[in-house]
Amino acid sequence: MGLRSSAATVPPGLRTTLACAEYLQARPEDALRILGDVEREPLPGDQLSGKLTTLVWPAMFELAAHGPHAARPVIERARRLTADRGADWILPFHAFVAGGAALAAAEWNTAVAELDTGLELAQEQESGWISIAVGQRAYIDAHRGRPAQAREQLAAARRSG
């Protein structure tokens, strides 16, 4: 893809979209290359400042490409940048990625804490982008021998629309 060589000239929002397309085609390494060092770039103009999900994706792509150990520092850096930018609405998504990393590392107590925190924040913010986190949380409950709790998690998500 020609974009890789000129990633810095493409706006972060468009690069995020293109990177997500690569990720969805099972190419997380390409997604990371497209994003480049988007975390270190200056904020977009006031109109978009704090309104883009750009900070969530590098950790998710890193998790897919290199596993939980590599994703953790990216998650923590993204959380710091999110706080610095006053974009608290993104915090549930950082918790979801951190929960996914903990789940992949078989650290189920940490995964539960991250996923539950993210789901609570998402509920407070009335965010509907929770399906993966709900599924991961139900997966943990089912594998811990709590199928009724797992089914209730999934049923509650279905009822909430």
C-alpha positions as CSV (number, residue, x, y, z in Angstrom):
1,M,0.0,0.0,0.0
2,G,1.5,3.4,-1.0
3,L,0.1,5.0,2.1
4,R,2.9,3.5,4.3
5,S,5.5,5.7,2.9
6,S,3.5,8.9,3.2
7,A,1.5,8.2,6.4
8,A,2.5,11.5,8.0
9,T,0.7,13.5,5.3
10,V,-2.6,11.6,5.8
11,P,-4.9,13.0,8.6
12,P,-5.0,10.8,11.8
13,G,-8.7,10.1,11.4
14,L,-8.3,8.8,7.9
15,R,-5.2,6.8,8.9
16,T,-7.2,5.2,11.7
17,T,-9.9,4.1,9.3
18,L,-7.4,2.7,6.9
19,A,-5.6,0.9,9.7
20,C,-8.8,-0.6,11.0
21,A,-9.5,-1.9,7.5
22,E,-6.1,-3.7,7.6
23,Y,-6.8,-5.0,11.1
24,L,-10.1,-6.4,10.0
25,Q,-8.3,-8.2,7.2
26,A,-6.1,-9.9,9.8
27,R,-3.1,-7.7,9.1
28,P,-2.4,-6.0,12.5
29,E,1.3,-5.3,11.5
30,D,0.1,-3.4,8.5
31,A,-2.4,-1.5,10.7
32,L,0.4,-0.5,13.0
33,R,2.5,0.7,10.1
34,I,-0.3,2.8,8.7
35,L,-0.9,4.5,12.1
36,G,2.7,5.2,12.4
37,D,3.5,7.3,15.5
38,V,0.0,8.9,15.6
39,E,0.1,9.0,19.4
40,R,3.0,11.5,19.3
41,E,1.5,13.8,16.7
42,P,0.1,17.1,17.7
43,L,-3.6,17.2,18.5
44,P,-5.9,17.8,15.6
45,G,-7.6,21.2,15.3
46,D,-10.0,22.1,18.1
47,Q,-12.9,20.8,16.1
48,L,-11.7,17.2,16.5
49,S,-9.6,17.4,19.6
50,G,-10.5,14.6,22.0
51,K,-13.2,13.3,19.7
52,L,-11.3,10.7,17.7
53,T,-10.7,7.0,18.8
54,T,-7.2,7.2,17.4
55,L,-5.6,6.5,20.8
56,V,-7.4,3.2,21.3
57,W,-6.3,1.4,18.2
58,P,-2.5,1.1,18.6
59,A,-2.8,-1.1,21.7
60,M,-5.5,-3.2,20.1
61,F,-3.3,-3.8,17.0
62,E,-0.2,-4.4,19.1
63,L,-2.2,-7.0,21.1
64,A,-3.1,-8.8,17.9
65,A,0.3,-8.6,16.4
66,H,2.6,-9.2,19.4
67,G,0.5,-10.3,22.3
68,P,-0.3,-8.9,25.8
69,H,3.2,-8.2,26.9
70,A,3.8,-5.8,24.0
71,A,0.3,-4.3,24.3
72,R,0.5,-3.3,27.9
73,P,2.9,-0.3,27.6
74,V,0.9,0.9,24.6
75,I,-2.3,0.7,26.7
76,E,-0.7,2.7,29.6
77,R,0.7,5.4,27.2
78,A,-2.7,5.7,25.6
79,R,-4.4,6.1,29.0
80,R,-2.0,8.9,29.9
81,L,-2.5,10.7,26.6
82,T,-6.3,10.3,26.9
83,A,-6.2,11.9,30.4
84,D,-3.9,14.7,29.1
85,R,-6.3,15.4,26.2
86,G,-9.4,15.3,28.4
87,A,-11.0,12.6,26.3
88,D,-12.5,10.6,29.2
89,W,-15.1,9.1,26.9
90,I,-12.4,6.9,25.5
91,L,-11.5,5.4,28.9
92,P,-14.0,2.4,28.7
93,F,-12.3,1.3,25.4
94,H,-8.8,1.4,27.0
95,A,-10.2,-0.8,29.8
96,F,-11.7,-3.2,27.2
97,V,-8.3,-3.5,25.4
98,A,-6.6,-4.0,28.8
99,G,-9.1,-6.6,29.7
100,G,-8.5,-8.4,26.4
101,A,-4.8,-8.3,27.0
102,A,-5.2,-9.7,30.5
103,L,-7.5,-12.4,29.2
104,A,-5.0,-13.4,26.5
105,A,-2.3,-13.6,29.3
106,A,-4.6,-15.9,31.4
107,E,-4.8,-13.2,34.1
108,W,-8.5,-13.6,34.6
109,N,-8.9,-11.6,37.8
110,T,-7.2,-8.6,36.1
111,A,-9.3,-9.2,33.0
112,V,-12.5,-9.2,35.1
113,A,-11.5,-5.9,36.9
114,E,-10.6,-4.2,33.6
115,L,-13.7,-5.4,31.8
116,D,-16.1,-4.6,34.7
117,T,-14.6,-1.1,35.1
118,G,-14.9,-0.5,31.4
119,L,-18.5,-1.7,31.3
120,E,-19.4,0.6,34.3
121,L,-17.7,3.6,32.6
122,A,-19.5,2.8,29.3
123,Q,-22.8,2.6,31.2
124,E,-22.2,5.9,32.9
125,Q,-21.4,7.4,29.5
126,E,-24.3,5.7,27.8
127,S,-21.9,4.1,25.3
128,G,-23.3,1.1,23.3
129,W,-19.9,-0.2,22.0
130,I,-19.7,-3.0,24.6
131,S,-20.3,-6.2,22.7
132,I,-16.7,-7.6,22.8
133,A,-16.3,-6.7,26.5
134,V,-19.6,-8.3,27.4
135,G,-18.7,-11.4,25.4
136,Q,-15.2,-11.7,27.1
137,R,-16.8,-11.2,30.5
138,A,-19.3,-13.9,29.8
139,Y,-16.6,-16.2,28.5
140,I,-14.7,-15.8,31.8
141,D,-17.8,-16.5,33.8
142,A,-18.6,-19.6,31.8
143,H,-15.1,-21.0,32.1
144,R,-15.1,-20.3,35.8
145,G,-18.2,-22.6,36.1
146,R,-20.7,-19.8,36.3
147,P,-22.8,-20.4,33.2
148,A,-25.9,-18.7,34.8
149,Q,-23.9,-15.5,35.2
150,A,-22.6,-15.7,31.7
151,R,-26.0,-16.2,30.3
152,E,-27.3,-13.2,32.3
153,Q,-24.5,-11.0,31.0
154,L,-25.4,-11.8,27.5
155,A,-29.2,-11.5,28.1
156,A,-28.7,-8.1,29.7
157,A,-26.7,-6.9,26.8
158,R,-29.4,-8.1,24.4
159,R,-32.1,-6.3,26.4
160,S,-30.2,-3.1,26.5
161,G,-30.1,-2.9,22.7
